[in-house]
């Protein structure tokens, strides 16, 4: 019987959310004290003040609400009902104005008004089988002149973990725990897909978006892969034969007026 990736991944992320809420990795207590969950790359590249922002695959809303603290009018979308419930609780606790919608990415365009910005980041698109449909969804959710921005883990890193650089069509199906330091023995079945840089960029171009910039970075802002070495500035690097491996890329693209 063919597995339903939406049901499979929703179940996994419902369980992961419960673990992540109490992790040092996400540091919810620090967020409630006023800390931002956003990292240096997106903070330096994206201006959100006074703009409407749609955050795709928002998990339980820390980044979404951090953008709200910076002056954006935010809407977060995630597949996990548990994550959305927790995001709504955090919005109430912090008294930040935000809307959260439980939906898969491909269905969201009919549930929101066109936005100034569509945002996604760090470990999001591996859960999506079809980037052509994803990019069209992004375009449909943008106002004319609106900006799409993403900061994402570089697919070259996946080679060191034994995954394909290129999309093979069929998903990788694995039974594994979560990536936070407080992971327990509980494991979930997960389905994910590799996406090369050319696949990402071409999908956005085919959806009619105009590329503004594409940047690559030789560090990760998160210590979430095997073999990373901590730097003094809060960055983590991976070296191969003495050279830094690309770990993150960012893209800005705009919908024509």
Secondary structure, 3 states (H helix, E strand, C coil): CCCCHHHHHHHHHHHHHHHHCCCCCCCHHHHHCCCCCCCHHHHHHCCCCCCEEEEECCCCCHHHHHHHHCCCEEEEEECCHHHHHHHHHHHHHHCCCEEEEECCHHHHHHHCCCEEEEEEECCCHHHCCCHHHHHHHHHHCEEEEEEEEEEEECHHHHHHHCCCCCCCCCCEEEEECCCCCCCCCCCEEEEECCCCHHHHHHHHHHCCEEEEEEEEECCECCCCCCCCEECCCCCEECEECCEECCCEEEEEEEECC
